[in-house]
């Protein structure tokens, strides 16, 4: 017998027998539903990842804007202090 074919030495015939047993035990309808549920879960996960990335980008942009605004406020305050000390 040749080893190395299939997964970890399992022959394609063994995999086929396992697949038939799984179909007999669970039935095609239940397997189809499980496949649909798995697909839906993967889709929801991808959507959540995109939403999370978008939120992270918007938070990052808002933080940058807040830093720029804070710098502008500091510059204005320093210039006011300099003007008040000149008089």
N, C-alpha and C positions, 0 to 999 in steps of 0.2 A: 504494500500500500504506500502511496506517495503522501508524504506529509508536507505541510507548508501551503496547501490550498485551503481556501476558506479562512475563517477567523480562528487563529490559535490552534491550527490543526484540525478544525472541525470541517468536514467535507460539505460540499454544497448539498448533497443528499440529506445529510443530517439536519442542515438548516431548513430544508424543505419540509422534512418530517416535523420539526419543531413548529414551523409556521402552520402546518395543517392541524396539529394538536391545539395550538392557540386559537385558531378559527373555530374548531369544534367546541372548545370549552366556552369561549366568550361569544361566539356568533358574529356574523359580519355586521349586523346593525350596531351592536355595542362597540365593536372596533371602529366603525365609521364615526360614531358619536365621539369616541375618545380621540380620534384623529382630528375631528372638527374642534373639539374643546382645546386640544393641544395647539392647533393652528390659531385659534382665537387668543389663547394665552400669549403666544409668541407675538402676534400682532399688537396686543395691548402693551406688551413689554416694550416693543419698538416705539410705539406711540409715546409711552411714558418717558423713554430715553430722549426722544426728540423734544418733548415738552420740557424736560429737565434741562437740556442743553440750552433751549431758548430762554428759559428763566435765568439760567446762570449768566448768559450773555447780557440779558437786560439788567440784571443786578450789577454786573461788572461795569456796564455803561453808566448806570445810575451812580455807582460809587465814584467813577472817574469824574462825572459831572459835579458831584458833591465836593470832591477834592479841589477841582478848579474853582468852584464857587467859594470855598473856604480860603483858598489862596488869594482870590480877588478881595475878599473881606479883610484879610490880614494886610494886604497891600494898601487898601483904602484906610484902614485904621492907622497904619504906620505913617502914611502921608498926612493924615489929620493931626497926628501927634507932632510931626515935624513942623507943620504949619503953625500949630498952637505954641510951640516952643520958640519960633522965630519972632513972634510978636511980643 
